[in-house]
Amino acid sequence: MKTQDFLTMLDERFPKSLSAPWDNDGIMYLSPNLTDISRVLVSLDPTLSALNYAKQGNFDLLLTHHPMIFRPVKALCGGSAVQNRIITALRENVSIISLHTRLDAADGGVNDALADRLGLTVIGKFGDEECEGIGRICAIEEKMTLAELTALVKEKLGCDSVRYTGRKDAVLGTAALCGGDGKSMIAPAMESGADLLITGDAGYNISEAAAEDGFYVIEAGHWHTEAPICETVAKLLREHGIYAKVFENCPYGNL
């Protein structure tokens, strides 16, 4: 596929209009020599290992969820992970595109992929003022307790451990989903009428306060709640005749 056709395809499928106003997504670096794209490596993060794998595997492009450049970079002298990634991409001429919040909000995006992995049926959307429609509301067709749902999340996402906040015997019928960092989505999820929020990270204080109000939180880890989207994106690329491989490198675990 010609590079411009590839960019057009991505923009049509995951339009920039869905990006949060504070986000920095899109093209991180595009090689001036890149005229055709036939091999794409899909990764949640633009890590050094992903960049090196893309170079060694002769991939035309690294497509990630999280941006390689998110906050301003004032120097390129090495010494930090972000600087080293940028230097490596330029030195090795590895093109990178990051989709971030537009991939969160898009139909079939991060939170739809999470719902699908958990076997939950999406019945609506929710969000805040800056990220309207980014989260998903799902029906728990066979009601279960918080403890039972937490165990299900752990099994389906392959987590070493999952944290829940609230009464473990509370019976749940509706779940709000927001992969990744979901602490800002607790209030909108409560307002949506859901019984709990399933997310990656939320934090103790805000989750504890929500539980006191009868709203519960399951935290399954940032990587685990967003990783399912990588295979979804890879499948989309394959449908367009592109060879796509998922690079899996979860950066954390539990002992």
C-alpha positions in Angstrom: 0.0 0.0 0.0 1.3 3.4 -0.9 2.2 5.4 2.2 -0.3 8.2 1.5 -3.1 5.6 1.1 -2.1 4.0 4.4 -2.3 7.4 6.2 -5.6 8.1 4.6 -6.9 4.7 5.7 -5.8 5.3 9.3 -7.4 8.7 9.3 -10.7 7.4 8.0 -10.8 4.6 10.4 -9.5 6.5 13.4 -10.2 10.2 12.7 -8.2 12.9 14.4 -11.5 14.5 15.6 -11.8 11.7 18.2 -8.5 12.7 19.8 -8.6 14.4 23.2 -7.5 18.1 23.0 -4.5 17.5 25.2 -3.2 14.6 23.2 -0.2 14.4 20.9 -1.0 11.5 18.5 -0.5 10.9 14.8 2.8 10.8 13.0 5.8 10.7 15.4 8.4 10.2 12.7 8.0 9.3 9.0 11.0 8.4 7.0 11.4 10.6 3.8 12.2 7.4 2.0 9.0 5.6 2.9 6.9 5.3 -0.3 5.2 1.9 0.3 4.0 0.1 3.4 3.6 -3.7 3.4 5.0 -4.7 6.9 3.7 -3.1 10.1 4.7 -4.0 13.7 1.9 -3.2 16.2 2.8 -2.4 19.8 1.1 -0.8 22.7 4.3 1.2 23.5 7.1 2.6 21.5 9.8 1.0 23.6 13.4 0.6 22.6 12.8 -3.1 22.3 9.9 -2.5 19.9 11.9 -0.1 17.8 14.9 -2.5 17.6 12.5 -5.4 16.7 10.9 -3.3 14.0 14.4 -2.5 12.5 15.7 -6.1 12.7 12.5 -7.5 11.3 12.5 -5.1 8.3 9.1 -3.6 9.2 8.2 -0.5 7.3 6.5 1.1 10.2 5.9 0.8 14.0 2.2 1.5 14.9 1.6 2.2 18.6 -1.1 3.2 20.9 0.9 5.3 23.3 2.8 8.3 21.6 6.5 8.2 21.5 6.4 12.0 22.0 3.8 13.1 24.5 5.3 16.0 26.4 7.7 18.6 25.0 11.3 17.3 24.5 13.8 20.1 25.0 17.0 18.2 24.0 18.2 15.1 22.2 21.3 14.2 24.1 20.2 10.8 25.5 19.9 10.0 29.2 16.1 9.5 29.3 13.9 6.8 27.9 12.0 9.2 25.6 15.1 10.9 24.2 16.7 7.5 23.6 13.6 6.3 21.8 13.6 9.3 19.5 17.3 9.1 18.8 17.0 5.4 18.0 14.0 6.0 15.6 16.0 8.7 13.8 19.3 6.7 13.7 17.7 3.5 12.6 15.1 5.3 10.4 12.1 3.6 11.9 8.8 5.3 11.1 6.3 5.6 13.9 2.6 6.5 14.1 0.8 6.6 17.4 -3.0 6.6 17.7 -3.7 7.1 21.4 -7.0 8.7 22.4 -8.5 8.5 19.0 -8.0 4.7 19.3 -9.6 4.8 22.7 -12.7 6.5 21.5 -13.2 4.9 18.1 -15.8 2.3 17.4 -13.9 -1.0 17.6 -11.1 0.7 19.5 -9.5 0.1 22.9 -12.6 -0.1 25.0 -14.6 -2.2 22.5 -11.7 -4.6 22.3 -11.6 -4.7 26.1 -15.3 -5.4 26.3 -14.9 -8.2 23.7 -12.1 -9.8 25.6 -14.1 -9.8 28.8 -17.2 -11.2 27.0 -19.4 -8.2 27.9 -22.0 -6.6 25.7 -21.6 -2.9 25.0 -24.9 -1.0 25.4 -23.7 2.6 25.5 -20.9 5.1 25.8 -19.7 7.6 28.4 -17.0 10.2 29.0 -16.1 13.5 30.4 -16.0 17.0 28.8 -12.7 16.4 27.0 -13.2 12.7 26.2 -16.8 12.4 25.3 -17.8 8.9 24.4 -14.4 7.4 25.2 -15.7 4.8 27.7 -18.1 2.0 27.2 -21.1 0.9 29.3 -21.6 -2.9 29.2 -24.4 -5.2 30.4 -23.4 -8.0 32.7 -26.0 -10.4 31.3 -25.7 -12.9 34.2 -25.3 -10.8 37.3 -22.3 -11.6 39.5 -20.7 -10.3 42.6 -17.7 -8.0 42.6 -15.4 -10.8 43.7 -16.7 -13.0 40.8 -16.3 -10.3 38.2 -12.8 -9.5 39.5 -11.9 -13.2 39.1 -13.3 -13.1 35.5 -11.3 -10.0 34.6 -8.1 -11.6 36.0 -8.7 -14.8 33.9 -9.7 -13.1 30.6 -6.9 -10.6 30.7 -4.2 -13.0 31.9 -3.2 -10.8 34.9 -1.0 -11.9 37.7 -3.3 -10.0 40.1 -6.3 -7.6 40.0 -7.3 -5.1 42.6 -10.9 -4.3 43.5 -12.3 -1.6 45.8 -15.7 -2.2 47.4 -17.8 -4.9 48.9 -16.8 -8.2 47.4 -20.4 -9.6 47.8 -22.0 -6.6 46.0 -24.2 -7.8 43.0 -23.4 -6.1 39.7 -25.5 -5.7 36.6 -23.8 -2.9 34.6 -20.1 -2.2 34.1 -18.3 0.9 32.8 -15.1 0.2 30.9 -12.1 2.5 30.4 -8.8 0.9 29.6 -5.6 2.5 30.9 -5.6 5.3 33.4 -9.3 5.6 34.3 -9.3 7.7 37.5 -10.8 10.7 35.7 -13.6 8.5 34.4 -14.9 7.4 37.8 -17.2 10.3 38.2 -18.6 10.1 34.7 -19.0 6.3 35.1 -21.0 6.9 38.3 -23.2 9.4 36.6 -23.9 7.0 33.7 -25.7 4.7 36.2 -23.2 1.8 36.0 -22.4 -0.3 39.1 -18.7 -0.2 38.7 -15.7 0.8 36.6 -13.3 -1.7 35.1 -10.0 0.1 34.3 -6.3 -0.2 34.3 -5.3 2.3 37.1 -7.4 4.5 39.3 -5.6 5.0 42.6 -6.6 4.3 46.2 -8.2 7.6 47.4 -10.6 8.2 44.6 -11.6 4.5 44.4 -12.1 4.3 48.2 -14.3 7.4 48.2 -16.4 6.0 45.3 -16.9 2.6 47.1 -18.2 4.5 50.1 -20.9 5.9 47.7 -21.7 2.4 46.5 -19.7 2.5 43.3 -16.9 0.0 42.8 -13.7 -0.1 40.9 -11.6 -3.0 39.4 -8.0 -2.2 38.5 -6.5 -4.8 36.2 -3.4 -2.8 35.1 -2.7 -0.3 32.4 -1.1 -2.7 29.9 -3.5 -5.5 30.4 -6.6 -3.4 29.8 -5.2 -1.8 26.6 -3.2 -4.7 25.1 -6.2 -6.4 23.4 -6.4 -3.5 20.9 -3.1 -4.5 19.3 -4.5 -7.7 17.8 -7.6 -5.8 16.7 -5.5 -3.2 14.8 -3.3 -6.0 13.4 -6.4 -7.8 12.0 -7.6 -4.5 10.4 -4.3 -4.1 8.6 -4.3 -7.7 7.4 -7.7 -7.1 5.9 -6.0 -4.4 3.8 -3.4 -6.7 2.6 -0.6 -5.6 5.0 1.5 -8.1 6.9 1.0 -7.1 10.6 2.6 -8.6 13.7 1.9 -7.8 17.4 4.8 -7.0 19.6 4.0 -8.0 23.1 6.2 -6.8 25.9 4.3 -6.2 29.2 6.6 -4.0 31.3 5.5 -5.1 34.7 4.4 -8.1 36.7 3.8 -9.3 40.3 5.7 -11.7 42.5 
